[in-house]
Amino acid sequence: MPSQQNSPATLIVNARLVNEGREFDGDLRIEQGRIAQIGTGLAARGFETVIDARGRRLLPGMIDDQVHFREPGLEYKADMATESAAAVAGGLTTFMDMPNTNPPTLDAAALEDKYRRAHGRAWGNYGFYLGASNDNLEAIRQLDPRTAPGIKVFMGASTGNMLVDDPATLDSIFREAPTPIITHCEDTPMIDAELARYKAQYGDDIPAWCHPDIRSREACMKSTQLALSLARRHNTRLHVLHISTAEELALFEPGPLRDAHGLRKRITAETCVHFLRFDRADYDRLGHKIKCNPAIKDASDREALIAALAADVIDVLATDHAPHTLEEKARPYTTAPSGLPLVQYALLAALELVHEGRLTTAQVVQKFAHAPAELFDVRGRGFLREGYAADLVLIEDTPLTVHADDVLSKCAWSPFEGTTFHSRVASTWVNGVLAWDGDRLVGDAMGQRLEFDR
Ligand code: DOR
């Protein structure tokens, strides 16, 4: 595997750089895996590869703080190599992976096992969350905060068996967590009650469009309120994942992530691309392909979530990439698993909102690269800054239609099949090395273990 020390020196000229709220014309020099210089009229040196960006947008690589790459234990659905390849093809150069694997990631040994697996196989940079359970408080207390972006608490049951519903345990986790806590918020007893009602009516073959009524907005609201009250009681750094309803937005404080004194918000919110591109009307066409937890809800929720991103009520955009096989998705409602593959087309889907005039490119970069880097104290990534890792993505405004044959995820399907995006990923660099050339993966898996400045 080549190291970043012998990575090629590259000069990208005539780019439209998008960074920290600005869009400007300029050049960017890569040396030894890092951004060496940003400026205008930079002169090429003999040994450098020069790339003419021809005015195309050059962004920091996206940082996806919510993926399920399924390793260990569920490799028949996905693995770190296949899914990180799909991510890099989609301009996502860093991923943070969830603990609902088999076995689940519940202690330091399981965490290190994942880091070992990713080494040399992950196309993007990687971090792994420690999971919480009803009985791993000691492992949470002892977690070295430099070894994981955060601690994942399933406050609602989903894929895997990781529900934390013991009130005393929840209270202790929020009081003692040495890293940010990230939560999946849906109230399981409310969901179970609704599911029983629908099963009584339909048996196992509940229509897919009932999913948002079973995994209801009320269940989201109740659980999110509980997470926020625990965080306020203990002054916890809390990040609430995948907000899916308009109602929950009122619970979060609008405003930028940082003020002059550093990280201002103790409680932050995230939504996911599928909540911005799909709504209840899509269950007819896509069925269980868009069955996920929390559920995709109404068009009015979708519109409110987009507005909340623009208004800085929602701080982070991520994917919740959660692949399952088509065979699994074809099962009846009660046994069809929840989750959909997203990493390869998530950035292009987000850029459609720019095309539609709902967000700016700078806002997409803020939510999908800068904010996760800041929230999780990621060292030296997520920005176009001299000295930072050269994780970069070049966007070309040429239409791209999604075909199943082009999907790099192991499950080999996408909810976006047949969709034409206005833009495509022309190139992705990871640690200064070209990894995606617009058509195919090139070179080797160059991802590095994330470091956290804590
Ligand atoms: O839809 C989902 N799928 N939501 C989750 O919380 C878990 C995920 C999975 O792992 O399949």
Residues whose N, C-alpha, C, O or C-beta is under 5 A from the ligand:
A	BS01	DOR	H68 S158 T159 K291 C292 N293 A322 S338 G339
